[in-house]
Amino acid sequence: MMSLLPDSAPLRTRLKRWRFPFLRRLAKLFRIPAVRRFRLSFREWMPKGLYARALIIIIAPMVLLQSVLTFVFLERHWQMVTRRLSLSTVQSIALLVDVYQSYPQDANNEKLIDMAEKDLGLRLQIVPGGELPQARSKPFFDLLDTTLSEELESHLGLPFWIDTVGRSKYVDIRVKLDDAVMHILARRSQTYASNSQIFLFWMIGTSLVLLTVAILFLRNQIRPVVRLSEAAESFGKGRPVPADFRPRGAREVRQAAIAFLEMRNRIERHVEQRTTMLAGVSHDLRTILTRFRLELALLGESPEIDAMREDVDEMQAMLEDYLAFAKGDAGERTVATDIADLLHDIANEVKAAPHSKNVEDISVEIRNRDLTVSVKRNAFKRAVANLVNNAARFARHIVIEARKTGDSLIIKVDDDGPGIPEEEREEVFRPFYRLDDSRNQDSGSTGLGLAIARDIARLHGGDIVLDESPMGGLRVEFRIPV
């Protein structure tokens, strides 16, 4: 039995021929440089916030729908009604002209004037031997003037003059006859669909009411999203989540807030467990090192004993660095800290350190009067001190500059040392990485200073960048949001 349906393979081929060339042409259109530039500029012009985009999603269809309705109403209904009213008025005027020209009238045309007012609703005056006024410029967007002029030209065929804007309630029409000028005043409602403005006012009024309600409801829906982003940003900077933060809003937003709180709790439990474990390891290792010191003290004095004491001190310093790097100081709370005082303390401590014997000058420059920022004070001090200590091992002159720019705190450490090659400026942040050239690590360093500093900077939501210093050495830029 033969199938009445067409073969499916040719049908799919025809569909592909119809669809894919269109898609290819559309893709080629978007690859045109002018179209690509327009897309990029349009993307830059569009708002980036969720609240503004949601408003556009609500407002754009409403404006488009009302624009279409208004266009259809004005072009079809309003224009049609105006044309019919104008046609009726012009037919009445044509009737008065025919009566005046075809039938004898009384001396003052009183009967014709009375018939025009009672039967046709027009005020009529006939001026013998009169002339039409000078022609006026027509209004640009006046539907009545255009429509009435067209009807007078097509149905009268006589010279005429009209004024549709001079009087508010009447339309002034003057027709030139052979021996006189017929002056007609017609009510505007007879020639013009004047109630269309009511439609526009109602449409605009209801749109404003709907938009106000939509904006109020939308703002209440966006607020929980903003609160969630603020809480996530605060947690990312190492600060506590606001105490009044709780899941609110729509179901999806509540689920996201609950997931964020659970993630925060898991991270805090993990950090707490790691800190507790490291504290135990630190206590055990410090106990062993203390026992070594006591045993060395009982052995008396000799060059070999002094060398062993130096090894124990180096092991102690290395242990502190390892624990600081592994711990990350994540359990510390943020406090308001005067950065200027903190930097002066760091400069004084570094000057007094044994490895800074070649340093001639460490200057601190504060660019803002009030430089109080909420940070984890001990961790922040350790990070900046590591940067200054790193410079003090290789330079003679060090400049520490601090300033607040916009929503960021920037600390720059410049030195006149040998610097770091550009291709290795990112590698030095790796734990235990050692340079083989100018900034080779000495025996008193563990290779964790920059790694600890960047870890603390990122704990505060910032970062550290290395660059060439104007002093000829290395510039370290420490930046955190405030």
C-alpha positions in Angstrom: 0.0 0.0 0.0 1.4 3.3 -1.0 1.7 6.1 1.6 0.0 9.4 0.9 2.5 11.2 3.0 5.6 12.7 1.3 9.0 11.1 1.7 10.5 12.4 5.0 14.1 12.7 3.6 13.3 15.2 0.8 11.1 17.1 3.3 14.0 17.4 5.7 16.2 18.5 2.8 13.8 21.3 1.9 13.5 22.4 5.5 17.3 22.6 5.7 17.5 24.5 2.5 15.0 27.0 3.9 16.5 27.4 7.4 20.2 27.2 7.2 20.8 29.7 4.3 18.8 32.1 6.4 20.8 31.4 9.5 24.1 31.8 7.5 23.0 35.1 6.0 22.0 36.3 9.5 25.4 35.3 10.9 27.1 37.1 8.0 25.1 40.2 8.8 26.2 40.2 12.4 29.8 39.8 11.3 29.7 43.1 9.3 32.0 45.6 11.0 29.3 48.4 11.2 26.8 46.0 12.6 29.3 44.6 15.1 30.2 48.2 16.2 26.5 49.0 16.6 26.0 45.8 18.7 29.0 46.7 21.0 27.9 50.3 21.4 24.3 49.2 22.1 25.6 46.7 24.7 27.7 49.5 26.4 24.7 51.8 26.4 22.4 49.3 28.0 22.2 49.3 31.8 24.2 46.7 33.6 22.1 46.4 36.8 19.4 43.8 37.3 16.9 46.4 38.5 17.3 48.6 35.4 17.1 45.6 33.1 14.0 44.2 34.7 12.4 47.7 34.4 13.2 47.7 30.7 11.7 44.2 30.3 8.5 45.5 31.9 8.4 49.0 30.2 9.5 48.1 26.7 6.5 45.7 25.8 4.1 48.1 27.4 5.4 51.1 25.5 5.5 49.1 22.2 1.9 47.8 22.7 0.6 51.3 23.5 2.5 52.8 20.6 0.9 50.3 18.2 -2.6 50.9 19.7 -2.1 54.6 19.5 -0.9 54.4 15.9 -3.8 52.2 14.9 -6.3 54.4 16.7 -5.0 57.7 15.3 -4.5 56.4 11.7 -7.7 54.4 11.4 -10.4 55.5 13.8 -9.4 59.1 14.6 -8.6 60.0 11.0 -11.6 58.2 9.6 -14.0 60.0 12.1 -12.3 63.4 11.4 -12.6 62.9 7.6 -16.3 62.0 7.9 -17.1 64.9 10.1 -15.2 67.3 7.8 -17.0 65.8 4.8 -20.4 66.4 6.5 -19.4 70.0 7.2 -18.1 70.6 3.7 -21.4 69.1 2.2 -23.4 71.5 4.4 -21.3 74.4 3.1 -21.7 73.2 -0.5 -25.4 73.1 0.0 -25.5 76.7 1.3 -23.4 77.8 -1.7 -25.7 76.1 -4.1 -28.8 77.6 -2.5 -27.2 81.1 -2.5 -26.2 80.8 -6.2 -29.3 79.0 -7.5 -32.3 80.6 -5.7 -33.1 84.3 -5.2 -32.6 85.5 -1.7 -33.9 88.4 0.3 -31.8 91.5 0.6 -29.9 90.6 3.8 -29.9 86.8 3.3 -31.7 86.4 6.6 -33.6 83.3 5.6 -30.4 81.5 4.4 -28.6 82.5 7.6 -31.5 81.3 9.8 -31.6 78.0 7.9 -27.9 77.5 8.3 -28.0 78.1 12.0 -31.2 76.1 12.8 -30.9 73.2 10.4 -27.1 72.8 9.9 -25.6 74.3 13.1 -23.4 76.8 11.2 -23.0 80.5 11.8 -23.2 82.2 8.4 -22.4 85.7 7.2 -22.2 86.9 3.6 -20.0 89.9 2.9 -20.7 91.4 -0.5 -17.6 92.2 -2.5 -15.2 91.0 0.1 -11.8 89.4 -0.4 -10.2 86.4 1.3 -7.5 87.1 3.9 -3.8 86.3 3.2 -3.0 82.6 3.3 -1.4 81.5 6.5 1.3 78.8 7.0 -0.4 75.5 7.8 0.3 73.7 11.1 2.8 70.9 10.7 0.9 68.2 12.7 -2.7 69.4 12.3 -5.0 66.6 11.1 -8.0 68.8 10.9 -6.4 71.5 8.7 -5.2 68.9 6.2 -8.4 66.9 6.1 -10.7 69.9 5.8 -8.6 71.5 3.1 -8.7 68.3 1.1 -12.5 68.0 1.4 -13.1 71.6 0.4 -10.9 71.3 -2.6 -12.6 68.1 -3.8 -16.2 69.1 -3.2 -16.4 72.9 -3.6 -13.9 73.8 -6.2 -13.9 77.4 -5.1 -11.2 79.6 -3.5 -11.3 79.2 0.3 -9.5 80.2 3.5 -9.6 78.3 6.7 -8.4 78.9 10.3 -8.4 75.8 12.5 -6.2 77.2 15.3 -7.4 80.8 15.8 -10.5 80.1 18.0 -10.7 77.3 20.5 -14.3 76.3 19.9 -14.9 77.2 16.3 -13.3 76.6 12.8 -13.3 79.7 10.6 -14.1 78.9 6.9 -14.4 81.6 4.2 -15.4 80.8 0.6 -14.9 83.3 -2.3 -18.1 83.5 -4.4 -18.5 85.6 -7.6 -19.9 88.7 -5.8 -19.3 88.0 -2.2 -17.4 86.1 0.5 -19.3 83.5 2.5 -18.0 83.4 6.1 -18.9 80.3 8.1 -18.1 79.5 11.7 -18.5 75.7 12.5 -18.1 74.2 15.9 -14.9 72.2 16.2 -16.8 69.2 17.4 -18.7 69.2 14.0 -15.5 68.8 12.0 -13.0 67.1 14.4 -12.9 64.0 16.6 -11.9 66.0 19.7 -12.5 63.3 22.3 -9.4 61.3 21.1 -7.3 63.1 23.7 -9.4 61.5 26.4 -8.3 58.1 25.1 -4.6 59.2 25.2 -5.0 60.6 28.8 -6.6 57.4 30.0 -4.0 55.3 28.3 -1.0 57.3 29.7 -2.7 57.5 33.2 -3.3 53.8 33.5 0.2 53.1 32.2 1.7 55.3 34.9 -0.3 53.6 37.6 0.7 50.1 36.3 4.4 51.2 36.1 4.3 52.6 39.6 2.9 49.3 41.0 5.4 47.3 38.9 8.4 49.4 40.1 7.3 49.1 43.8 6.9 45.3 43.5 10.1 44.9 41.5 12.2 46.9 44.0 11.0 44.6 46.8 12.1 41.6 44.7 15.5 43.1 43.8 16.3 44.2 47.4 17.0 40.6 48.6 19.4 40.0 45.7 21.3 43.2 46.6 21.5 42.2 50.2 22.8 38.7 49.2 25.5 40.3 47.0 26.5 42.7 49.9 26.7 39.7 52.3 28.8 37.7 49.8 31.1 40.7 49.2 31.6 41.3 52.9 32.4 37.6 53.5 34.8 37.6 50.6 36.7 40.6 52.2 37.0 38.6 55.4 34.4 40.7 57.2 31.4 39.3 59.1 28.1 38.9 57.3 25.6 41.7 58.4 23.7 40.5 61.5 20.3 41.4 59.9 20.9 39.3 56.8 18.5 36.4 56.4 16.9 34.7 53.4 14.2 36.8 51.8 12.4 37.4 48.6 11.3 34.9 45.9 11.9 31.2 46.3 14.9 31.1 44.1 16.5 34.0 45.9 15.8 32.4 49.3 17.5 29.2 48.0 20.5 31.1 46.9 20.7 32.9 50.3 20.4 29.6 52.2 23.1 28.0 50.0 25.4 30.9 50.7 24.9 30.7 54.5 25.5 26.9 54.4 28.7 27.5 52.3 29.9 30.1 54.8 29.3 27.8 57.7 31.2 25.0 56.0 34.1 27.3 55.2 34.2 28.6 58.8 34.1 25.0 60.2 36.9 24.0 57.9 39.0 27.0 58.9 38.3 26.4 62.6 39.3 22.7 62.3 42.5 23.5 60.4 43.4 26.3 62.9 42.8 23.9 65.8 45.0 21.2 64.1 47.7 23.7 63.3 47.7 25.0 66.9 48.2 21.5 68.2 51.1 20.9 65.7 52.6 24.3 66.6 52.4 23.5 70.3 54.1 20.1 69.9 56.9 21.4 67.6 57.5 24.4 69.9 57.8 22.0 72.9 60.5 20.0 71.1 62.4 23.2 70.1 62.2 24.5 73.7 63.6 21.1 74.9 66.5 21.5 72.4 67.3 25.0 73.7 67.3 23.7 77.3 69.6 20.8 76.4 72.0 23.2 74.5 72.1 25.5 77.5 73.2 22.6 79.7 76.0 21.7 77.3 77.9 24.9 77.9 79.6 27.2 75.4 81.5 26.2 72.3 81.5 27.0 68.6 79.6 23.9 67.8 77.0 24.7 70.4 76.6 28.2 69.0 76.0 26.8 65.5 73.4 24.5 66.9 71.7 27.3 68.6 71.6 29.3 65.3 70.0 26.2 63.7 67.4 26.0 66.4 66.6 29.7 65.9 66.3 29.2 62.2 64.0 26.2 62.7 61.9 28.4 65.0 61.6 31.1 62.4 60.9 28.7 59.6 58.2 27.0 61.7 56.5 30.3 62.4 56.5 31.1 58.6 55.1 27.7 57.7 52.3 27.9 60.3 51.5 31.4 59.2 51.2 30.4 55.6 49.2 27.3 56.3 46.9 29.0 58.8 46.4 32.2 56.7 45.2 34.1 59.8 41.6 33.5 58.7 40.2 33.3 62.2 41.1 36.9 63.1 38.3 39.5 63.3 38.4 42.8 61.4 39.0 46.0 63.4 39.3 49.6 62.5 43.0 50.3 62.1 45.0 53.5 61.6 47.1 52.5 58.6 49.6 55.4 59.1 50.5 54.3 62.7 50.8 50.7 61.6 53.2 51.6 58.7 55.4 53.7 61.0 55.5 50.7 63.4 56.5 48.4 60.6 59.2 50.8 59.4 60.7 51.1 62.9 60.7 47.3 63.4 62.3 46.6 60.0 65.1 49.2 60.8 65.9 47.3 64.0 65.9 43.9 62.3 69.4 42.1 61.9 68.9 41.6 58.1 68.4 45.4 57.6 72.0 46.5 58.5 72.6 47.7 55.0 69.4 49.8 54.9 70.1 53.5 55.1 66.6 55.0 55.0 63.0 53.8 55.2 60.5 56.6 54.7 56.7 56.5 55.1 54.4 58.8 52.9 50.7 59.1 53.8 48.6 60.7 51.1 45.3 61.0 53.1 44.7 62.6 56.4 42.3 60.0 57.7 43.5 56.6 56.8 41.5 54.4 59.1 40.4 51.1 57.5 38.7 48.0 58.8 41.2 45.1 58.3 42.5 42.1 60.2 45.2 44.0 61.9 47.7 41.3 62.7 47.4 39.6 59.3 47.6 42.9 57.5 50.7 43.9 59.5 52.4 40.6 58.7 51.7 41.0 55.0 53.1 44.5 54.7 56.0 43.7 57.0 56.9 40.8 54.7 57.0 43.1 51.8 59.2 45.7 53.6 61.5 42.9 54.9 61.9 41.5 51.5 62.9 44.9 50.2 65.2 45.5 53.2 67.3 42.4 52.4 68.4 43.8 49.0 68.0 47.6 49.0 69.5 50.7 50.8 66.6 53.1 50.4 62.9 52.1 50.8 59.8 54.3 50.4 56.4 53.1 51.7 53.4 55.1 50.3 49.8 54.7 51.4 46.7 56.3 49.9 43.0 55.7 49.6 41.6 55.9 46.0 37.9 55.5 45.5 37.0 52.3 47.3 40.5 50.9 47.5 43.4 51.2 49.9 46.8 51.1 48.0 50.1 50.6 49.7 53.3 50.8 47.5 56.7 49.7 48.6 59.5 51.0 46.4 63.2 50.1 46.7 66.5 50.7 44.9 67.6 47.1 44.9 68.3 44.8 42.0 64.6 44.1 41.2 63.0 41.0 39.8 62.9 40.1 36.1 59.5 40.6 34.5 59.1 37.0 33.5 59.5 35.8 37.1 57.3 38.4 38.9 54.4 36.0 39.1 56.5 32.9 39.9 57.9 34.5 43.1 54.5 34.2 44.7 54.7 30.4 44.6 55.6 28.9 48.0 59.3 28.0 48.5 60.2 29.6 45.1 63.8 30.9 45.1 65.4 33.2 42.6 68.7 32.2 41.1 69.8 35.7 40.1 70.0 39.1 41.8 67.3 38.5 44.5 68.5 35.1 45.6 67.2 34.1 49.0 69.7 34.1 51.9 69.8 31.6 54.6 67.4 33.5 56.9 64.5 33.3 54.5 62.1 30.4 53.8 60.7 31.6 50.5 57.2 32.2 51.9 57.2 36.0 52.5 55.5 37.0 49.2 53.2 34.0 49.2 52.0 34.8 52.7 51.5 38.5 51.8 49.4 37.7 48.7 47.4 35.1 50.6 46.5 37.8 53.2 45.8 40.3 50.5 43.3 38.0 48.8 41.9 37.1 52.2 40.9 40.8 52.4 39.5 40.7 48.8 42.5 42.4 47.2 45.8 41.4 45.5 49.5 42.2 45.1 51.2 43.3 41.9 54.9 43.6 41.2 56.3 46.3 38.9 59.4 48.3 38.2 60.1 51.1 40.7 60.9 54.7 39.8 63.9 54.2 42.2 65.3 51.6 39.9 64.4 48.5 41.9 61.1 46.7 42.6 57.7 48.2 43.3 55.2 46.1 45.2 51.6 47.4 45.1 49.3 46.0 47.8 45.7 46.8 47.1 42.5 45.9 49.1 38.9 47.1 48.9 37.6 49.2 51.7 
